[in-house]
Amino acid sequence: MSPEVHPGLEGVVAAETQLSSVDGLAGELIIAGFPLAELAPNATAEETIYLLWNGQLPNASQLSELQQALASQRVLSPATLDLLRAVAAEKASTMDALRMAAGSLISTDDPDADAVRVVAQLPTMVATYWRLRQGQAPLEPRTDLSHAANYLYMLHGSAPTPQQVRALETYLNTVVDHGLNASTFTARVITSTGSDLISAVVGAVGALKGPLHGGAPGPALDMVFAIGKPENAEPYLRQKLESGERLMGFGHRVYKVRDPRADVLALAADKLFEGAGDSSFYDLVRHVEETAIALLAEYKPGRRLQTNVEFYTAFLLHGLDLPTDLFTPTFTIGRAAGWIAHCFEQRATGRLIRPQSVYVGPHNRTWTPLDER
């Protein structure tokens, strides 16, 4: 009998983890024992990083130590800066630049130190490259700001408000880990070979760059801009569905009910836009969401297509004045701590990941000399 083949490793359990649990039928995401709705809106980014790397929340002293360690490692090396300047001249995508810049880091014999350096420097890489692409001088990171606040400062040149920091921290916490997804699996495979942490993160960045994994929150934002006014929502969305197009920001491969990350980010966006004083755009977003869900139930009955994380990612990051080109790089900044936590878990198993394949090619071929082909 031939072994059973699972395309895409669908349904194959390849690891045990204490980092996250994804239940697509119940619409539940647990991060290190915490329901997402309990952790994401309350923890700082540093608290979540510590939790994933150590299995428990930090006390005040432990948190301060991690905050200081991250802040002290934000400055890029001259070699990495030169690389980013050269890549900016070529107008490469931000994800390409981030992949190359992450690869410029030199691994050491201390994985814990490498972990701190990677997480500390990824936001600096993204912000530095973005400013270079805009013809602006990059800013030096500040050690008096938190992980999330410093990223926004380095992008925009001014210290963010507490509401903006809270919104970004909620987002980073929400996307920090999500089971054995493609980029996380890539990081674990590389780690299983005995390779270094930097290589694992670079490989994961490459996997996340693929549109089938990293998602496309930008088109969800474009869709709402194209609709423009609440009264345009139904005819616009109905036309898309009747022409066989997808509604971006709805439906998910894993979640068969509403994506729990969408709920957390919807609440965070609500607070962010409420603080801005003008809720008209957010009201439009809510109306588009309600209309889309109703039409999806009409056109695709039984599919249970609900709002996913991409929809409210788009509006939360837009509310933070991030352009769409920075959506996936910002996702990378959040997910990196989860990748590293998985690398630590995989290293502890000491097990090489080596699945098998089934050969389906021809047999019994005979060699034909070149002059007879």
C-alpha positions as a Markdown table, in Angstrom:
| # | Residue | x | y | z |
|---|---|---|---|---|
| 1 | Met | 0.0 | 0.0 | 0.0 |
| 2 | Ser | 1.2 | 3.5 | -0.8 |
| 3 | Pro | 1.4 | 5.8 | 2.2 |
| 4 | Glu | -1.4 | 8.4 | 2.5 |
| 5 | Val | -0.4 | 11.8 | 1.1 |
| 6 | His | -1.6 | 15.0 | 2.8 |
| 7 | Pro | -1.1 | 17.8 | 0.3 |
| 8 | Gly | 0.1 | 20.9 | 2.1 |
| 9 | Leu | 0.5 | 18.7 | 5.2 |
| 10 | Glu | -3.2 | 19.3 | 5.8 |
| 11 | Gly | -4.3 | 17.6 | 9.1 |
| 12 | Val | -0.8 | 16.4 | 9.9 |
| 13 | Val | 0.3 | 17.1 | 13.5 |
| 14 | Ala | 4.0 | 17.8 | 13.4 |
| 15 | Ala | 4.8 | 19.3 | 16.8 |
| 16 | Glu | 3.6 | 19.9 | 20.4 |
| 17 | Thr | 3.6 | 23.5 | 21.6 |
| 18 | Gln | 2.8 | 25.5 | 24.6 |
| 19 | Leu | 2.6 | 28.8 | 22.6 |
| 20 | Ser | -0.8 | 28.9 | 21.0 |
| 21 | Ser | -3.9 | 26.9 | 20.3 |
| 22 | Val | -6.1 | 27.6 | 17.3 |
| 23 | Asp | -9.7 | 26.2 | 17.3 |
| 24 | Gly | -11.2 | 27.2 | 13.9 |
| 25 | Leu | -14.6 | 25.7 | 14.7 |
| 26 | Ala | -15.1 | 27.5 | 18.0 |
| 27 | Gly | -13.4 | 30.7 | 16.8 |
| 28 | Glu | -10.9 | 30.5 | 19.6 |
| 29 | Leu | -7.2 | 31.6 | 19.9 |
| 30 | Ile | -5.3 | 30.9 | 23.0 |
| 31 | Ile | -1.8 | 32.5 | 23.5 |
| 32 | Ala | 0.3 | 30.7 | 26.2 |
| 33 | Gly | -2.9 | 29.9 | 28.2 |
| 34 | Phe | -4.6 | 33.3 | 27.8 |
| 35 | Pro | -7.6 | 33.8 | 25.6 |
| 36 | Leu | -6.6 | 36.4 | 23.0 |
| 37 | Ala | -9.2 | 38.9 | 24.2 |
| 38 | Glu | -7.7 | 38.7 | 27.7 |
| 39 | Leu | -4.0 | 39.2 | 26.6 |
| 40 | Ala | -3.9 | 41.4 | 23.5 |
| 41 | Pro | -5.7 | 44.5 | 24.8 |
| 42 | Asn | -3.9 | 44.5 | 28.2 |
| 43 | Ala | -0.3 | 43.4 | 27.7 |
| 44 | Thr | 2.5 | 45.5 | 26.5 |
| 45 | Ala | 4.4 | 44.1 | 23.6 |
| 46 | Glu | 7.4 | 43.4 | 25.9 |
| 47 | Glu | 5.1 | 41.5 | 28.3 |
| 48 | Thr | 3.9 | 39.2 | 25.5 |
| 49 | Ile | 7.4 | 38.6 | 24.3 |
| 50 | Tyr | 8.5 | 37.6 | 27.8 |
| 51 | Leu | 5.5 | 35.4 | 28.1 |
| 52 | Leu | 6.2 | 33.4 | 25.0 |
| 53 | Trp | 9.9 | 33.1 | 25.7 |
| 54 | Asn | 9.5 | 32.1 | 29.3 |
| 55 | Gly | 6.1 | 30.6 | 29.7 |
| 56 | Gln | 4.9 | 33.1 | 32.3 |
| 57 | Leu | 4.3 | 36.9 | 32.6 |
| 58 | Pro | 7.2 | 38.9 | 34.0 |
| 59 | Asn | 7.3 | 40.6 | 37.3 |
| 60 | Ala | 8.4 | 44.3 | 37.4 |
| 61 | Ser | 12.1 | 43.5 | 37.6 |
| 62 | Gln | 12.0 | 41.0 | 34.8 |
| 63 | Leu | 9.9 | 43.3 | 32.6 |
| 64 | Ser | 12.3 | 46.2 | 33.1 |
| 65 | Glu | 15.3 | 44.0 | 32.3 |
| 66 | Leu | 13.7 | 42.9 | 29.0 |
| 67 | Gln | 12.7 | 46.5 | 28.1 |
| 68 | Gln | 16.2 | 47.7 | 28.7 |
| 69 | Ala | 17.7 | 44.8 | 26.7 |
| 70 | Leu | 15.5 | 45.5 | 23.7 |
| 71 | Ala | 16.1 | 49.3 | 23.9 |
| 72 | Ser | 19.9 | 48.8 | 24.0 |
| 73 | Gln | 19.9 | 46.7 | 20.8 |
| 74 | Arg | 17.9 | 48.9 | 18.5 |
| 75 | Val | 20.7 | 50.6 | 16.7 |
| 76 | Leu | 21.7 | 49.0 | 13.3 |
| 77 | Ser | 25.2 | 48.3 | 12.4 |
| 78 | Pro | 26.9 | 50.4 | 9.7 |
| 79 | Ala | 26.9 | 47.4 | 7.4 |
| 80 | Thr | 23.1 | 47.0 | 7.7 |
| 81 | Leu | 22.6 | 50.7 | 7.2 |
| 82 | Asp | 24.7 | 50.7 | 4.0 |
| 83 | Leu | 22.7 | 47.7 | 2.8 |
| 84 | Leu | 19.4 | 49.5 | 3.3 |
| 85 | Arg | 20.6 | 52.6 | 1.6 |
| 86 | Ala | 21.8 | 50.5 | -1.4 |
| 87 | Val | 18.5 | 48.6 | -1.6 |
| 88 | Ala | 16.5 | 51.9 | -1.3 |
| 89 | Ala | 18.3 | 53.2 | -4.3 |
| 90 | Glu | 17.0 | 50.1 | -6.2 |
| 91 | Lys | 13.4 | 50.7 | -4.9 |
| 92 | Ala | 13.0 | 47.2 | -3.6 |
| 93 | Ser | 9.9 | 46.2 | -1.7 |
| 94 | Thr | 10.0 | 46.7 | 2.0 |
| 95 | Met | 9.7 | 42.9 | 2.6 |
| 96 | Asp | 12.6 | 42.3 | 0.3 |
| 97 | Ala | 14.6 | 44.9 | 2.2 |
| 98 | Leu | 13.6 | 43.5 | 5.5 |
| 99 | Arg | 14.7 | 40.0 | 4.4 |
| 100 | Met | 18.1 | 41.2 | 3.3 |
| 101 | Ala | 18.6 | 43.4 | 6.3 |
| 102 | Ala | 17.7 | 40.6 | 8.7 |
| 103 | Gly | 20.2 | 38.4 | 6.9 |
| 104 | Ser | 22.9 | 40.9 | 7.5 |
| 105 | Leu | 22.8 | 40.2 | 11.2 |
| 106 | Ile | 25.7 | 38.0 | 12.4 |
| 107 | Ser | 24.7 | 35.0 | 14.6 |
| 108 | Thr | 26.5 | 34.4 | 17.8 |
| 109 | Asp | 26.8 | 31.4 | 20.2 |
| 110 | Asp | 24.2 | 33.0 | 22.4 |
| 111 | Pro | 20.6 | 32.3 | 21.0 |
| 112 | Asp | 19.0 | 34.4 | 23.8 |
| 113 | Ala | 21.1 | 37.4 | 22.9 |
| 114 | Asp | 20.4 | 36.8 | 19.2 |
| 115 | Ala | 16.7 | 36.7 | 20.0 |
| 116 | Val | 16.7 | 40.1 | 21.7 |
| 117 | Arg | 18.8 | 41.6 | 18.8 |
| 118 | Val | 16.4 | 40.3 | 16.1 |
| 119 | Val | 13.2 | 41.5 | 17.9 |
| 120 | Ala | 14.8 | 44.9 | 18.7 |
| 121 | Gln | 16.2 | 45.6 | 15.3 |
| 122 | Leu | 13.4 | 44.5 | 12.9 |
| 123 | Pro | 11.3 | 47.6 | 13.7 |
| 124 | Thr | 14.4 | 49.8 | 13.2 |
| 125 | Met | 15.1 | 48.1 | 9.8 |
| 126 | Val | 11.5 | 48.7 | 8.6 |
| 127 | Ala | 11.3 | 52.3 | 9.8 |
| 128 | Thr | 14.8 | 53.1 | 8.5 |
| 129 | Tyr | 14.1 | 51.7 | 5.1 |
| 130 | Trp | 10.7 | 53.3 | 4.8 |
| 131 | Arg | 12.1 | 56.8 | 5.5 |
| 132 | Leu | 15.0 | 56.2 | 3.0 |
| 133 | Arg | 12.4 | 55.2 | 0.4 |
| 134 | Gln | 10.6 | 58.5 | 1.0 |
| 135 | Gly | 13.7 | 60.5 | 0.7 |
| 136 | Gln | 13.8 | 61.3 | 4.4 |
| 137 | Ala | 16.8 | 60.9 | 6.8 |
| 138 | Pro | 16.4 | 57.9 | 9.1 |
| 139 | Leu | 16.0 | 58.6 | 12.8 |
| 140 | Glu | 18.0 | 57.2 | 15.6 |
| 141 | Pro | 16.0 | 54.9 | 17.9 |
| 142 | Arg | 15.1 | 56.2 | 21.3 |
| 143 | Thr | 15.8 | 54.2 | 24.4 |
| 144 | Asp | 13.2 | 56.0 | 26.5 |
| 145 | Leu | 10.3 | 54.6 | 24.4 |
| 146 | Ser | 8.7 | 51.2 | 24.5 |
| 147 | His | 9.0 | 48.7 | 21.7 |
| 148 | Ala | 5.8 | 49.8 | 20.0 |
| 149 | Ala | 6.2 | 53.5 | 20.7 |
| 150 | Asn | 9.7 | 53.6 | 19.3 |
| 151 | Tyr | 8.6 | 52.0 | 16.0 |
| 152 | Leu | 5.9 | 54.7 | 15.5 |
| 153 | Tyr | 8.4 | 57.4 | 16.5 |
| 154 | Met | 11.0 | 56.2 | 14.0 |
| 155 | Leu | 8.4 | 56.1 | 11.2 |
| 156 | His | 6.7 | 59.5 | 11.8 |
| 157 | Gly | 9.3 | 61.5 | 13.6 |
| 158 | Ser | 7.2 | 62.4 | 16.6 |
| 159 | Ala | 6.3 | 60.6 | 19.8 |
| 160 | Pro | 3.0 | 58.7 | 19.5 |
| 161 | Thr | 0.0 | 59.3 | 21.8 |
| 162 | Pro | -0.8 | 56.7 | 24.5 |
| 163 | Gln | -3.9 | 55.7 | 22.4 |
| 164 | Gln | -1.7 | 55.0 | 19.3 |
| 165 | Val | 0.8 | 53.0 | 21.3 |
| 166 | Arg | -2.0 | 50.9 | 22.9 |
| 167 | Ala | -3.5 | 50.3 | 19.5 |
| 168 | Leu | -0.2 | 49.1 | 18.0 |
| 169 | Glu | 0.6 | 47.0 | 21.1 |
| 170 | Thr | -2.8 | 45.3 | 20.8 |
| 171 | Tyr | -2.1 | 44.5 | 17.1 |
| 172 | Leu | 1.4 | 43.2 | 17.8 |
| 173 | Asn | 0.0 | 40.9 | 20.5 |
| 174 | Thr | -2.8 | 39.7 | 18.3 |
| 175 | Val | -0.5 | 38.5 | 15.5 |
| 176 | Val | 2.4 | 37.3 | 17.7 |
| 177 | Asp | 1.6 | 33.6 | 17.2 |
| 178 | His | -1.0 | 31.5 | 15.4 |
| 179 | Gly | -0.2 | 27.8 | 15.5 |
| 180 | Leu | 2.0 | 26.0 | 13.0 |
| 181 | Asn | 1.5 | 28.4 | 10.1 |
| 182 | Ala | 3.8 | 28.4 | 7.1 |
| 183 | Ser | 6.3 | 30.9 | 8.3 |
| 184 | Thr | 6.4 | 29.4 | 11.8 |
| 185 | Phe | 6.9 | 25.9 | 10.3 |
| 186 | Thr | 9.7 | 27.3 | 8.2 |
| 187 | Ala | 11.4 | 28.6 | 11.2 |
| 188 | Arg | 11.1 | 25.3 | 13.0 |
| 189 | Val | 12.3 | 23.3 | 10.1 |
| 190 | Ile | 15.5 | 25.5 | 9.8 |
| 191 | Thr | 16.0 | 25.3 | 13.5 |
| 192 | Ser | 15.6 | 21.5 | 13.5 |
| 193 | Thr | 18.7 | 21.2 | 11.2 |
| 194 | Gly | 20.8 | 22.8 | 14.0 |
| 195 | Ser | 21.1 | 26.1 | 12.1 |
| 196 | Asp | 21.2 | 29.4 | 13.9 |
| 197 | Leu | 18.3 | 31.7 | 15.0 |
| 198 | Ile | 19.1 | 34.4 | 12.5 |
| 199 | Ser | 18.8 | 31.9 | 9.6 |
| 200 | Ala | 15.5 | 30.7 | 11.0 |
| 201 | Val | 14.0 | 34.2 | 11.1 |
| 202 | Val | 15.3 | 35.1 | 7.6 |
| 203 | Gly | 13.6 | 32.0 | 6.3 |
| 204 | Ala | 10.4 | 32.8 | 8.1 |
| 205 | Val | 10.4 | 36.3 | 6.6 |
| 206 | Gly | 10.7 | 34.8 | 3.1 |
| 207 | Ala | 7.7 | 32.5 | 3.8 |
| 208 | Leu | 5.6 | 35.4 | 5.2 |
| 209 | Lys | 6.3 | 37.4 | 2.1 |
| 210 | Gly | 4.2 | 35.0 | 0.1 |
| 211 | Pro | 0.7 | 36.5 | -0.5 |
| 212 | Leu | -1.0 | 33.2 | 0.4 |
| 213 | His | 0.4 | 33.4 | 3.9 |
| 214 | Gly | 1.0 | 37.0 | 4.8 |
| 215 | Gly | -2.5 | 38.0 | 3.6 |
| 216 | Ala | -3.6 | 41.1 | 1.9 |
| 217 | Pro | -5.1 | 43.7 | 4.3 |
| 218 | Gly | -4.3 | 46.5 | 1.9 |
| 219 | Pro | -7.1 | 45.4 | -0.6 |
| 220 | Ala | -9.6 | 45.5 | 2.2 |
| 221 | Leu | -8.8 | 49.1 | 2.8 |
| 222 | Asp | -8.9 | 49.8 | -0.9 |
| 223 | Met | -12.4 | 48.3 | -1.1 |
| 224 | Val | -13.8 | 50.6 | 1.6 |
| 225 | Phe | -12.2 | 53.6 | -0.1 |
| 226 | Ala | -13.7 | 52.6 | -3.4 |
| 227 | Ile | -17.2 | 52.3 | -1.7 |
| 228 | Gly | -16.8 | 55.8 | -0.2 |
| 229 | Lys | -20.3 | 56.2 | 1.2 |
| 230 | Pro | -22.6 | 53.8 | 3.1 |
| 231 | Glu | -25.2 | 53.9 | 0.4 |
| 232 | Asn | -22.7 | 52.5 | -2.1 |
| 233 | Ala | -21.8 | 49.5 | -0.1 |
| 234 | Glu | -24.5 | 47.1 | -1.2 |
| 235 | Pro | -24.4 | 47.7 | -4.9 |
| 236 | Tyr | -20.6 | 47.7 | -5.0 |
| 237 | Leu | -20.3 | 44.4 | -3.0 |
| 238 | Arg | -23.2 | 42.8 | -4.8 |
| 239 | Gln | -21.5 | 43.5 | -8.2 |
| 240 | Lys | -18.2 | 42.0 | -6.9 |
| 241 | Leu | -19.9 | 38.8 | -5.7 |
| 242 | Glu | -21.9 | 38.4 | -8.9 |
| 243 | Ser | -18.8 | 38.7 | -11.0 |
| 244 | Gly | -17.1 | 35.9 | -8.9 |
| 245 | Glu | -14.7 | 38.1 | -7.0 |
| 246 | Arg | -13.6 | 37.6 | -3.4 |
| 247 | Leu | -14.4 | 40.1 | -0.8 |
| 248 | Met | -11.1 | 40.9 | 0.8 |
| 249 | Gly | -11.1 | 40.6 | 4.6 |
| 250 | Phe | -13.7 | 37.9 | 4.8 |
| 251 | Gly | -13.3 | 34.1 | 5.2 |
| 252 | His | -10.4 | 32.2 | 6.5 |
| 253 | Arg | -8.9 | 28.7 | 5.9 |
| 254 | Val | -8.9 | 27.8 | 9.6 |
| 255 | Tyr | -11.7 | 29.8 | 11.1 |
| 256 | Lys | -15.2 | 28.6 | 10.2 |
| 257 | Val | -16.8 | 31.3 | 12.3 |
| 258 | Arg | -15.7 | 34.8 | 13.0 |
| 259 | Asp | -11.9 | 35.2 | 13.4 |
| 260 | Pro | -11.3 | 36.0 | 17.1 |
| 261 | Arg | -8.5 | 38.3 | 16.1 |
| 262 | Ala | -11.0 | 40.4 | 14.1 |
| 263 | Asp | -13.0 | 41.0 | 17.3 |
| 264 | Val | -9.9 | 42.1 | 19.3 |
| 265 | Leu | -8.7 | 44.4 | 16.5 |
| 266 | Ala | -12.2 | 45.8 | 15.9 |
| 267 | Leu | -12.4 | 46.9 | 19.6 |
| 268 | Ala | -8.9 | 48.4 | 19.3 |
| 269 | Ala | -9.8 | 50.3 | 16.2 |
| 270 | Asp | -13.0 | 51.5 | 17.8 |
| 271 | Lys | -11.0 | 53.0 | 20.7 |
| 272 | Leu | -8.4 | 54.5 | 18.3 |
| 273 | Phe | -10.9 | 56.2 | 16.0 |
| 274 | Glu | -13.0 | 57.3 | 18.9 |
| 275 | Gly | -10.0 | 59.1 | 20.3 |
| 276 | Ala | -9.5 | 60.8 | 16.9 |
| 277 | Gly | -12.8 | 62.6 | 17.2 |
| 278 | Asp | -14.2 | 61.9 | 13.8 |
| 279 | Ser | -15.9 | 58.5 | 13.5 |
| 280 | Ser | -17.4 | 58.9 | 10.0 |
| 281 | Phe | -14.7 | 56.6 | 8.4 |
| 282 | Tyr | -15.0 | 54.0 | 11.1 |
| 283 | Asp | -18.8 | 54.1 | 10.8 |
| 284 | Leu | -18.4 | 53.4 | 7.1 |
| 285 | Val | -16.1 | 50.5 | 7.9 |
| 286 | Arg | -18.7 | 49.0 | 10.2 |
| 287 | His | -21.4 | 49.4 | 7.6 |
| 288 | Val | -19.3 | 47.7 | 4.9 |
| 289 | Glu | -18.6 | 44.8 | 7.3 |
| 290 | Glu | -22.3 | 44.3 | 8.1 |
| 291 | Thr | -23.3 | 44.5 | 4.5 |
| 292 | Ala | -20.6 | 42.1 | 3.3 |
| 293 | Ile | -21.5 | 39.5 | 5.9 |
| 294 | Ala | -25.2 | 39.7 | 4.9 |
| 295 | Leu | -24.4 | 39.4 | 1.2 |
| 296 | Leu | -22.0 | 36.5 | 1.7 |
| 297 | Ala | -24.7 | 34.6 | 3.6 |
| 298 | Glu | -27.0 | 35.3 | 0.6 |
| 299 | Tyr | -24.6 | 34.4 | -2.2 |
| 300 | Lys | -22.7 | 31.6 | -0.5 |
| 301 | Pro | -25.1 | 30.0 | 2.0 |
| 302 | Gly | -23.5 | 27.5 | 4.3 |
| 303 | Arg | -20.0 | 28.7 | 3.8 |
| 304 | Arg | -20.1 | 30.8 | 7.0 |
| 305 | Leu | -17.7 | 33.4 | 5.6 |
| 306 | Gln | -17.1 | 35.9 | 8.4 |
| 307 | Thr | -14.7 | 38.8 | 9.1 |
| 308 | Asn | -11.1 | 37.8 | 9.3 |
| 309 | Val | -8.0 | 39.4 | 10.8 |
| 310 | Glu | -7.1 | 41.2 | 7.6 |
| 311 | Phe | -10.2 | 43.4 | 7.6 |
| 312 | Tyr | -9.5 | 45.2 | 10.9 |
| 313 | Thr | -5.8 | 45.0 | 10.5 |
| 314 | Ala | -6.2 | 47.3 | 7.6 |
| 315 | Phe | -8.2 | 49.9 | 9.5 |
| 316 | Leu | -6.2 | 49.8 | 12.7 |
| 317 | Leu | -2.9 | 50.3 | 10.9 |
| 318 | His | -4.5 | 52.9 | 8.6 |
| 319 | Gly | -5.6 | 54.7 | 11.8 |
| 320 | Leu | -2.0 | 54.7 | 12.9 |
| 321 | Asp | -1.0 | 56.4 | 9.6 |
| 322 | Leu | 0.8 | 53.4 | 8.2 |
| 323 | Pro | 0.7 | 53.0 | 4.4 |
| 324 | Thr | -0.4 | 49.7 | 3.0 |
| 325 | Asp | 3.2 | 48.9 | 2.0 |
| 326 | Leu | 4.0 | 48.7 | 5.7 |
| 327 | Phe | 1.2 | 46.3 | 6.7 |
| 328 | Thr | 3.0 | 43.0 | 6.1 |
| 329 | Pro | 6.4 | 44.3 | 7.5 |
| 330 | Thr | 4.5 | 45.4 | 10.6 |
| 331 | Phe | 2.9 | 42.0 | 10.9 |
| 332 | Thr | 6.5 | 40.6 | 10.7 |
| 333 | Ile | 7.6 | 42.7 | 13.6 |
| 334 | Gly | 4.8 | 41.2 | 15.7 |
| 335 | Arg | 5.2 | 37.6 | 14.5 |
| 336 | Ala | 9.0 | 37.5 | 15.0 |
| 337 | Ala | 8.7 | 37.0 | 18.8 |
| 338 | Gly | 6.5 | 34.0 | 18.1 |
| 339 | Trp | 8.9 | 32.5 | 15.5 |
| 340 | Ile | 11.7 | 32.8 | 18.0 |
| 341 | Ala | 9.6 | 31.1 | 20.7 |
| 342 | His | 9.0 | 28.2 | 18.3 |
| 343 | Cys | 12.7 | 28.0 | 17.6 |
| 344 | Phe | 13.4 | 27.6 | 21.3 |
| 345 | Glu | 10.7 | 24.8 | 21.5 |
| 346 | Gln | 12.1 | 23.1 | 18.4 |
| 347 | Arg | 15.7 | 23.2 | 19.6 |
| 348 | Ala | 14.6 | 21.6 | 22.9 |
| 349 | Thr | 13.3 | 18.6 | 21.0 |
| 350 | Gly | 16.6 | 17.9 | 19.3 |
| 351 | Arg | 14.6 | 16.4 | 16.4 |
| 352 | Leu | 15.2 | 16.9 | 12.7 |
| 353 | Ile | 12.0 | 17.6 | 10.8 |
| 354 | Arg | 12.2 | 15.3 | 7.8 |
| 355 | Pro | 8.9 | 14.3 | 6.2 |
| 356 | Gln | 8.7 | 11.8 | 3.4 |
| 357 | Ser | 7.4 | 12.2 | -0.2 |
| 358 | Val | 5.8 | 9.7 | -2.5 |
| 359 | Tyr | 7.4 | 9.3 | -5.9 |
| 360 | Val | 4.9 | 9.5 | -8.8 |
| 361 | Gly | 7.3 | 9.9 | -11.7 |
| 362 | Pro | 8.2 | 7.4 | -14.5 |
| 363 | His | 10.1 | 4.1 | -14.0 |
| 364 | Asn | 12.5 | 2.0 | -16.1 |
| 365 | Arg | 13.8 | 4.7 | -18.3 |
| 366 | Thr | 16.9 | 3.9 | -20.4 |
| 367 | Trp | 19.7 | 6.3 | -21.3 |
| 368 | Thr | 19.7 | 7.9 | -24.7 |
| 369 | Pro | 23.0 | 9.4 | -25.9 |
| 370 | Leu | 23.0 | 13.1 | -26.6 |
| 371 | Asp | 23.4 | 12.7 | -30.4 |
| 372 | Glu | 20.3 | 10.4 | -30.6 |
| 373 | Arg | 17.9 | 12.7 | -28.7 |
